[in-house]
Amino acid sequence: MFKLIKKQSTGRLIAMGFALTILLGSILLILPCSVKEGVTLHYIDALYTSTSAVCVTGLIAVDAGDTFTSLGQFFLGFLIQVGGLGVTAVGAGVIVAIGKKVNFRGRNIIGEAMNINSRKGMVKFVKSIFFTTLVFELLGAVFSFTVFIQDYPPLKAVGVSLFHSVAAFNNSGFDILGGMKNLIPYQHNVVLNIVTCVLIFFGGIGFLVIKEILSKRLHWKKFSMHTKVVLSVSIVLIIAGTLLIKLTEDVTWMGSFFHSVSSRTAGFSTYQLGEFSDAGLLVLTVLMFIGASPGSTGGGIKTSTFFVLLQGIKSSATNKMEEAFHYAVPANAFHKAAVITLIALGVILSGTYIMIIMEPDVSTMDALFEVTSAFGTVGLSTGITSGLSVGSKLLSIIVMYIGRLGPLTIASLWYFIKGERTRYPEGNISIG
C-alpha cells in the first residue's frame, strides 16, 4: 500500500491528501457532539460543508451558527485553517514540530502545492507561513473582538472573533453568526469591514508576496516581477470592481469596496446578493473567475494568469515582446495561462449546464454564479445553495475540489505516459 502511494505523482498525492481531509472532516462534522440538539444534519450536507471548508470556499448548505455546537464550529475552523494553509504545508509543519526532517520528496510536494519553483529553504518558508498566519489571524481577532464584544458575551465574542479572523485570512466566507445572514448586520460597521478586507487582501496575495513586502519594506523598485504583478493586478481589480458594483447596484461605497475585495475568493457579503441585478452579478462572476494569487489561500485562475493572458493578447495584437516592469514575460507563460483559463472555462460552463438541467427552476445567471463561486473557492451565493438537490450539491463538491487543487493539477492526474512522445512534422493550420 505504502509502496503504491510512494509511486504516485506529486499532483496525485496532493489530491489524495485533500480528499482524505475532506472525508475526515465530514465524519467530524456529523458526530453527535458536533451537531446541536434537535438539529438534523444529513451526510451530504456534512460532506458539502467539509469540502467547502477544506477548499476554503464558504458555500453553505446549512448555517454553521445554527447547526453546529461549539465543538463542531471548532472542527469547521480547523478544516478552514488546514485547507487555507494547504494539507501538505500543515503536514510539513507537524513533521518539523516533532523534530523530524522533511525529505526531498516532501519538499517537492510542498513546492508544487504552494506554486513555488525553487525548492531551497522550503522548511524555513513553511515556518514563515505558520508565523505569518498566526500574526495576521491574532491581530484580526483582536480588532474583530472590539466589534463583536458589543453584541455578544465576552467568551462568545472571543470565539466569534477568532473564527471570523481565520475564515477571513484564509479567504473562506464562513460565519457562525446564525440566520444565514453572513455579515449583513455589520454592513455599516467601518471597523469590521476594513479589518475583514485587510485580512482577505493579505490572505489572497500569497505568502511569497507577504514575505517580500515585509523583507523589503514596501520598496517598490526592489520587488520581484511576481510581486509587482500580483499587487498591481489586485489593486486594479479592487478599484475597477468597486466602481462597477457601485454603478450597477444601490449600495454604499463601502459596500461596493467590500464586495469587490470579497468576491475575489473570500465569500463574505454585507448585502443580499439575491437582490443584485444581473449586471452586478456578472461583475462579481468575473472577479470570482480571476480570483486571488498563486501561493495564497484563495482560488480562481489567479491574478498572474490573468495578467500574462492580457500581455500575450497585447503582444499578438501589436507584434511586440511580452514585457512588464522592465522584465520579459517567460516564454511558456502565455501557453500555461491559456491552458489554465480554457480548462477553467470548460469546468464552469460544463458545471453550469449540468446544474441547469438538474435544477430547472434555477435561472442561468444564478447557476453560473453558483458554479463560478464554487470553482473560484469564493463562497458567494444568490441564496440557492441550501435548496439544491443532492446531485447539484455533489456537482458543487466536485467543482470546489477542482478549483482548490487547480486546473493543471487536476489535468495532470490522468497523465500516465512516461518518456518522450513521438514527434511529427509541423502541419499548416489557419488561426483567426
C-alpha positions in Angstrom: 0.0 0.0 0.0 2.7 2.5 1.0 4.9 1.5 -1.9 1.9 2.2 -4.2 1.4 5.6 -2.7 5.1 6.5 -3.0 5.0 5.7 -6.7 2.2 8.3 -7.3 3.0 11.7 -8.8 3.1 14.8 -6.7 -0.2 16.0 -8.1 -1.9 12.8 -7.1 -0.5 12.8 -3.6 -1.8 16.4 -3.1 -5.2 15.5 -4.5 -5.4 12.4 -2.2 -4.4 14.5 0.8 -7.2 17.0 0.2 -9.7 14.2 -0.5 -8.9 12.3 2.7 -9.0 15.6 4.7 -12.5 16.3 3.3 -13.8 12.8 4.2 -12.3 13.0 7.7 -13.9 16.5 8.1 -17.3 15.2 7.1 -17.1 12.5 9.7 -16.1 15.0 12.4 -18.9 17.4 11.5 -21.6 14.7 11.6 -20.7 13.4 15.0 -23.5 13.9 17.6 -21.2 16.2 19.7 -20.7 18.4 16.6 -24.4 19.0 15.9 -26.8 21.0 18.0 -29.5 19.2 19.8 -32.7 19.0 17.8 -30.9 19.7 14.5 -30.8 17.1 11.8 -27.7 17.1 9.6 -27.7 14.8 6.5 -24.4 13.3 5.5 -24.4 15.1 2.1 -24.6 18.4 3.9 -21.8 17.4 6.2 -19.7 16.4 3.2 -20.6 19.6 1.4 -19.7 21.7 4.4 -16.4 19.9 4.9 -15.5 20.3 1.2 -16.4 24.0 1.3 -14.2 24.4 4.4 -11.1 22.4 3.2 -11.4 24.1 -0.2 -11.7 27.4 1.7 -14.9 28.3 -0.3 -17.6 29.3 2.2 -20.7 28.0 0.3 -23.1 26.6 2.9 -25.9 24.1 2.6 -26.6 24.6 6.3 -25.9 27.6 8.5 -22.8 26.9 10.7 -24.1 29.1 13.5 -27.5 27.4 13.8 -26.3 23.8 13.0 -23.0 23.2 14.8 -22.1 23.2 18.5 -19.0 25.0 19.8 -17.0 21.8 19.2 -18.5 21.5 15.7 -17.6 25.1 14.9 -14.0 24.4 16.2 -13.8 21.4 13.8 -15.0 23.7 11.0 -12.5 26.4 11.8 -9.7 23.8 11.9 -10.7 22.5 8.5 -10.6 26.0 7.1 -7.2 26.5 8.6 -5.8 23.3 7.2 -7.4 24.0 3.8 -6.0 27.5 3.7 -2.5 26.6 4.6 -2.7 23.5 2.4 -2.7 19.9 3.6 1.0 19.5 2.6 2.2 22.6 4.4 0.3 21.5 7.6 1.9 18.0 7.3 5.3 19.5 6.9 4.7 21.8 9.9 3.8 18.8 12.0 7.0 17.0 10.9 9.2 20.0 11.7 7.4 20.5 15.1 8.2 16.9 16.2 11.9 17.4 15.2 11.9 15.3 12.0 13.4 16.3 8.7 11.4 16.9 5.6 12.9 14.8 2.8 13.4 15.9 -0.9 10.1 14.3 -1.9 8.3 16.2 0.8 9.9 19.5 -0.2 8.9 18.8 -3.8 5.3 18.2 -2.8 5.2 21.4 -0.7 6.7 23.4 -3.5 4.1 22.2 -6.1 1.3 22.7 -3.7 2.4 26.3 -2.9 3.3 27.1 -6.6 6.9 27.7 -5.7 9.6 27.0 -8.4 12.6 26.8 -6.1 13.0 24.0 -3.5 15.6 25.8 -1.5 14.8 26.9 2.0 11.5 25.1 1.9 11.4 24.3 5.7 12.2 27.8 6.6 9.5 29.0 4.2 6.9 26.7 5.9 7.9 28.1 9.3 7.4 31.6 8.0 4.0 30.7 6.6 2.8 29.5 10.0 4.3 32.5 11.8 2.7 35.0 9.3 -0.7 33.2 9.5 -0.6 33.3 13.3 0.3 37.0 13.5 -2.4 38.1 10.9 -5.1 36.0 12.5 -4.4 37.1 16.0 -4.3 40.7 15.0 -7.5 40.2 13.0 -9.2 38.6 16.0 -8.2 41.4 18.3 -9.7 44.1 16.1 -12.8 42.0 15.4 -13.3 41.5 19.1 -13.8 45.2 19.5 -16.8 44.9 17.3 -18.3 41.6 18.4 -18.0 42.4 22.1 -20.7 44.9 21.6 -23.2 42.2 20.7 -22.0 39.0 22.4 -20.8 37.9 25.9 -17.0 38.1 26.3 -16.3 34.3 25.8 -18.7 34.1 22.8 -17.2 37.3 21.3 -13.7 35.7 21.6 -14.8 32.6 19.8 -16.6 34.5 17.0 -13.6 36.9 16.6 -11.1 34.0 16.2 -13.4 32.1 13.8 -14.0 35.2 11.7 -10.3 36.1 11.6 -9.4 32.5 10.5 -12.1 32.5 7.9 -11.2 35.9 6.5 -7.4 35.4 6.3 -8.0 32.0 4.6 -10.4 33.6 2.2 -13.3 31.4 3.3 -16.6 33.1 3.7 -17.9 31.1 6.7 -19.5 32.8 9.7 -21.0 31.4 12.9 -23.4 34.3 13.5 -26.5 32.3 12.5 -29.6 33.1 10.5 -27.9 32.8 7.1 -27.1 36.5 7.4 -23.3 36.4 6.9 -22.0 39.9 7.7 -25.2 41.8 6.6 -25.9 43.0 10.2 -22.5 44.7 10.1 -22.7 46.3 6.6 -22.3 49.8 8.1 -19.6 48.9 10.7 -16.4 50.5 9.3 -14.0 48.7 11.6 -15.2 45.2 10.8 -15.5 46.0 7.1 -11.9 47.3 6.9 -10.4 44.5 9.1 -12.1 41.8 7.0 -10.9 43.4 3.8 -7.3 43.7 5.1 -7.3 40.0 6.1 -8.8 38.9 2.8 -6.3 41.0 0.8 -3.2 39.7 2.5 -4.5 36.2 2.6 -5.2 36.4 -1.2 -1.9 37.9 -2.4 0.2 34.9 -1.3 2.8 34.1 1.3 5.7 34.8 -1.1 4.4 38.3 -1.7 3.8 39.0 2.0 7.3 37.8 2.8 8.8 40.1 0.1 6.7 43.1 1.3 7.9 42.6 4.9 11.6 42.0 4.0 11.9 44.9 1.5 9.7 47.3 3.5 7.4 48.4 0.7 10.4 49.4 -1.5 8.7 49.1 -4.9 11.9 49.0 -7.0 13.3 46.1 -5.1 10.2 43.9 -5.6 10.4 41.0 -7.9 8.3 40.9 -11.1 5.9 38.4 -9.5 5.2 40.7 -6.5 4.7 43.8 -8.7 2.3 41.9 -11.0 0.3 40.5 -8.0 0.0 43.8 -6.3 -0.8 45.8 -9.4 -3.4 43.5 -10.7 -5.0 43.1 -7.3 -5.3 46.8 -6.7 -6.6 47.5 -10.3 -9.3 44.8 -9.9 -10.4 46.1 -6.5 -10.7 49.6 -7.8 -12.5 48.5 -11.1 -14.8 46.2 -9.1 -15.7 48.9 -6.6 -16.6 51.3 -9.4 -18.6 48.8 -11.5 -20.6 47.4 -8.5 -21.4 51.0 -7.3 -22.5 51.8 -10.9 -24.9 48.8 -11.1 -26.1 48.4 -7.5 -27.8 50.5 -4.9 -25.2 50.0 -2.2 -22.8 52.3 -0.3 -19.2 53.0 -1.4 -18.1 50.8 1.5 -20.4 48.0 0.4 -19.0 48.3 -3.2 -15.5 48.2 -2.0 -16.2 45.3 0.4 -17.8 43.1 -2.3 -15.0 43.9 -4.8 -12.5 42.6 -2.3 -14.6 39.7 -1.0 -15.6 38.4 -4.4 -12.0 37.7 -5.3 -12.3 34.4 -3.3 -13.4 35.3 0.2 -17.1 35.0 0.0 -18.3 37.3 2.8 -21.2 39.6 1.9 -22.8 42.6 3.6 -25.8 42.7 1.2 -28.3 40.2 -0.1 -26.8 39.1 -3.4 -30.1 37.6 -4.5 -31.3 41.2 -4.8 -28.4 42.2 -7.1 -29.0 42.9 -10.8 -27.7 40.6 -13.5 -25.1 43.3 -14.3 -23.9 43.3 -10.8 -23.7 39.6 -10.6 -21.8 39.5 -13.8 -19.2 41.8 -12.4 -18.8 39.6 -9.3 -18.7 36.5 -11.5 -15.7 37.9 -13.5 -13.9 38.8 -10.3 -14.6 35.4 -8.8 -13.2 33.8 -12.0 -9.9 35.7 -11.8 -9.6 35.1 -8.1 -6.6 35.5 -5.8 -2.8 35.0 -6.4 -0.5 32.0 -6.6 0.6 30.5 -3.3 -2.2 32.1 -1.4 -5.3 30.8 0.4 -7.6 31.8 -2.5 -8.7 30.2 -5.7 -9.6 31.3 -9.3 -7.4 31.2 -12.3 -5.1 33.7 -10.3 -4.1 37.3 -10.9 -0.8 36.4 -12.5 -2.5 34.1 -15.0 -4.9 36.9 -16.0 -2.0 39.4 -16.3 0.0 37.0 -18.6 -3.1 36.3 -20.6 -3.6 40.0 -21.3 0.1 40.5 -22.1 0.0 37.6 -24.5 -3.0 39.1 -26.3 -1.4 42.5 -26.4 1.8 41.0 -27.8 -0.1 39.2 -30.5 -2.0 42.3 -31.5 0.9 44.7 -31.5 3.7 42.2 -32.6 5.8 43.3 -29.6 7.6 41.3 -27.0 5.7 40.4 -23.8 7.2 42.5 -21.1 6.3 44.3 -17.8 8.1 46.2 -15.1 11.4 46.0 -17.2 11.2 42.2 -17.3 10.4 39.9 -20.2 7.4 37.6 -19.6 8.7 33.9 -19.5 8.4 32.3 -22.9 6.0 29.5 -21.9 3.9 31.6 -19.5 1.2 32.5 -22.0 0.8 28.9 -23.1 0.3 27.8 -19.5 -2.1 30.8 -18.7 -4.2 29.9 -21.8 -4.4 26.3 -20.8 -5.5 27.1 -17.2 -8.1 29.6 -18.5 -9.6 27.2 -21.1 -9.8 24.4 -18.6 -11.4 26.7 -16.0 -14.0 27.9 -18.6 -14.7 24.3 -19.5 -15.3 23.3 -15.9 -17.5 26.3 -15.2 -19.6 26.1 -18.4 -20.0 22.3 -18.1 -20.9 22.6 -14.4 -23.5 25.4 -15.2 -25.0 23.3 -18.0 -25.4 20.3 -15.7 -26.8 22.3 -12.8 -29.4 24.0 -15.1 -30.5 20.5 -16.2 -30.8 19.2 -12.6 -32.3 22.5 -11.3 -34.9 23.6 -13.9 -36.2 26.3 -11.6 -32.8 28.0 -11.1 -32.0 30.8 -13.6 -29.0 30.6 -15.8 -27.4 33.6 -14.1 -27.8 32.1 -10.6 -26.4 28.7 -11.8 -23.4 30.4 -13.5 -22.8 32.5 -10.4 -23.0 29.4 -8.1 -20.7 27.2 -10.2 -18.2 30.1 -10.6 -18.3 30.7 -6.9 -17.5 27.0 -6.3 -14.7 26.9 -8.8 -13.1 30.1 -7.5 -13.5 28.8 -4.0 -15.3 32.0 -3.2 -18.5 31.2 -1.3 -20.8 33.9 -2.5 -24.3 32.8 -3.5 -27.6 34.3 -4.6 -29.3 32.1 -2.0 -29.9 28.9 -3.9 -27.3 26.7 -2.2 -29.4 25.2 0.6 -32.2 24.4 -1.8 -30.1 22.4 -4.3 -30.7 18.8 -4.9 -28.3 16.1 -3.8 -27.0 15.8 -7.4 -26.3 19.6 -7.6 -24.5 19.5 -4.2 -22.3 16.7 -5.4 -21.6 18.7 -8.6 -20.6 21.7 -6.4 -18.4 19.4 -4.3 -16.5 18.3 -7.4 -16.2 21.8 -8.8 -14.9 23.1 -5.4 -12.4 20.3 -5.3 -11.1 21.1 -8.8 -11.0 24.8 -8.0 -8.9 24.3 -4.9 -6.4 21.9 -6.5 -6.2 24.0 -9.7 -7.0 23.1 -13.3 -3.5 22.0 -14.2 -3.1 19.7 -11.2 -6.4 18.0 -12.0 -5.4 17.6 -15.6 -2.1 16.1 -14.6 -3.8 13.4 -12.5 -4.7 11.5 -15.7 -1.2 11.7 -17.3 0.5 8.3 -17.2 2.8 8.4 -20.3 6.5 8.5 -19.4 9.3 9.5 -21.7 9.4 11.4 -25.0 6.4 11.2 -27.2 6.8 10.6 -31.0 7.3 13.9 -32.7 5.6 14.6 -36.0 6.4 17.3 -38.7 4.6 20.5 -38.3 1.4 20.9 -40.3 -0.4 24.1 -41.6 -3.5 25.4 -39.8 -5.2 28.8 -40.2 -5.8 30.7 -37.0 -8.2 33.7 -36.6 
